[in-house]
Amino acid sequence: MKRLLLGTPILFSVTSLLAQTATPSDADAAAAVAGLAAGGVVCGGVWLVSIGLWLWAAIFVMKDAKRRNSPNATLVTVLTWIPATWFIGWVIHMITRPKTVVG
C-alpha cells in the first residue's frame, strides 16, 4: 500500500503529460498543472494523516502501558515508536494490556 501511495504523484504526472496534445494550448497546460497539484495535495494529506495516527498511537500506548503497569510495556512502546511496526505494537498492546488501571 505504501508503494502505491508513493507512486501517486508520478501517476498524476504521467497521465497529465500523456493527455497533452501535440500543440498544447493554455487550457491544457493549466489542466496539467491542476492535475499535478491535486496529486501532490492528496499524497501530502495521506502522509500527514499517517504520521498523525502513528504519533497518536505511540503516545497512547506509552501512557496507557505505564498507567496500567503492563508487564510488556517496554516491548509495545518500542514497537509502537518504530514507524514500520507501530500498528503491530498497538494491536499487541490492546490484546495484552491489563484490564484494570493501577490507582
C-alpha positions in Angstrom: 0.0 0.0 0.0 2.8 2.4 0.8 4.4 1.8 -2.6 1.1 2.6 -4.2 0.9 5.9 -2.3 4.4 6.8 -3.1 3.7 6.4 -6.8 0.5 8.6 -6.8 2.3 11.8 -7.8 4.1 10.0 -10.6 0.8 8.6 -11.8 -0.8 12.0 -11.9 2.3 13.4 -13.7 2.3 10.8 -16.3 -1.4 10.9 -17.0 -1.2 14.7 -17.3 1.7 14.6 -19.7 0.1 11.8 -21.8 -3.1 13.9 -22.0 -1.2 16.7 -23.8 -1.8 17.3 -27.5 0.9 17.9 -30.0 0.4 21.6 -29.8 -0.7 22.3 -26.2 -2.9 25.2 -25.5 -3.0 27.3 -22.4 -6.0 25.4 -21.1 -4.2 22.1 -21.5 -1.2 23.4 -19.6 -3.5 24.7 -16.8 -5.1 21.3 -16.6 -1.8 19.6 -16.3 -0.7 21.9 -13.5 -4.0 21.4 -11.8 -3.6 17.6 -12.0 -0.1 17.7 -10.6 -1.2 20.0 -7.8 -4.2 17.8 -6.9 -1.9 14.7 -6.8 0.5 16.5 -4.5 -2.2 17.6 -2.2 -3.8 14.2 -1.9 -0.5 12.5 -1.4 0.6 15.0 1.2 -2.7 14.7 3.1 -2.3 10.9 3.2 1.2 11.3 4.7 0.0 13.8 7.3 -2.8 11.5 8.4 -0.5 8.6 8.6 2.1 10.5 10.7 -0.7 11.8 12.9 -2.1 8.2 13.5 1.4 6.9 14.3 2.2 9.7 16.8 -1.2 9.3 18.5 -0.8 5.5 18.8 2.8 5.8 20.1 1.8 8.3 22.8 -1.4 6.5 23.7 0.4 3.1 24.1 3.3 4.7 26.1 0.9 6.4 28.6 -1.6 3.6 28.8 1.0 0.8 29.3 2.6 2.8 32.1 -0.7 3.7 33.8 -1.9 0.0 33.7 1.5 -1.2 34.8 1.6 -3.6 31.9 4.2 -6.4 32.0 5.2 -5.9 28.4 5.1 -2.1 28.4 8.7 -1.8 27.1 8.0 -4.1 24.1 4.8 -2.5 23.0 6.2 1.0 23.5 9.3 0.3 21.4 7.2 -1.4 18.7 4.8 1.5 18.5 7.5 4.1 18.3 9.1 2.4 15.3 7.2 3.7 12.2 7.2 0.4 10.3 5.8 -1.6 13.2 3.5 0.9 15.0 0.3 -0.9 14.1 1.6 -4.2 15.3 2.7 -2.7 18.6 -0.7 -1.0 19.1 -2.6 -4.3 18.4 -0.3 -6.3 20.8 -0.9 -3.7 23.5 -4.7 -3.7 23.0 -4.8 -7.5 23.2 -2.4 -8.0 26.2 -3.0 -4.9 28.3 -4.3 -5.5 31.9 -8.0 -4.8 32.3 -7.6 -2.7 35.5 -5.9 0.6 35.9 -3.4 0.8 38.8 -4.6 3.7 41.1 
